[in-house]
Amino acid sequence: MSRFVHIVASMTLVFVLSGCDRHADEKRRVEETVRRYNQLLTQGYESLNMTPLTEVAEMEQTTKVYSHMAALGEARTRMIPALREIAFSDFRFPNVSSASVRTREVWDFRHVNIDTGKVTRDEKGVVYHLAYRLAIKGDRLMVREVKSAEAGN
């Protein structure tokens, strides 16, 4: 009888650990996607070209960011962002086709006049609390929406 209990306990432990590994892998994939999104976002603002963002963001989110970049361009301003810190929390996987995560991000922003190359504004240590919604499409994750989120909620 004790051998049977030992086998059942061992099998339960294997199932629990494999479930944790799967969940850890999902979290890692979400983090990688958000980091790649921010990398491409930064490059897009610097180059005034958001097209590469479509690698990890759905069209509606890309269009939203493109509109902001275009407004800056109309004001003859190029924004050069730099992500200094990012922390992830509150991972959720409500179903097989979606995920969400909250972040605390610290950014620096430099605004440069496109015509003169002069810095018109320099901001350091701007903190954002953001909520990312992601679509899971087979092996790919795509950023569906990024919204401001209350700290701690």
Phi, psi and omega in degrees: 000319181292328177296317178300315179298318179297317179295314179297317179296320179295316180295320178298316178299318178298315179296318179297313181294322179292326175295320178295319179298317179298316180295320178297321179295319178297316178298317179300318179295321177297313179300315179299320180293316180295319177297317179295320177303311181294324177297312180291327176298313178301312179297323180296316177295319181294320184266355185059040180213108182267002182305316180299340180298336180295350175298325185229005181229142176291159187303319182299318179291319178298318179297320178301314180290320179300320179299319179294316180298319180295322178297319176298317179299321178296330177274008179060038181237135172250129178262132177245098181270155175219119177281119182265324181212148171213134177231137184254145176205168173053055175290136177222143178228078187295334177202182185288348184246009180210158178211162174212157178206153174250148178227157166243117185239141176242122185237150166248144179228133173239128177254126184238135176292125183298324185280321186257340184078003180279142176287124180259338178202140180227117180242136180233141174071033179284123184260131175237138169251115187237151174244121178256132170250131183237147173260137176256116182236091184066238180273355185256146170246138180232135176289120181267321185201144174232125181228156172293142180230146176294141177296130175082355179262000000 
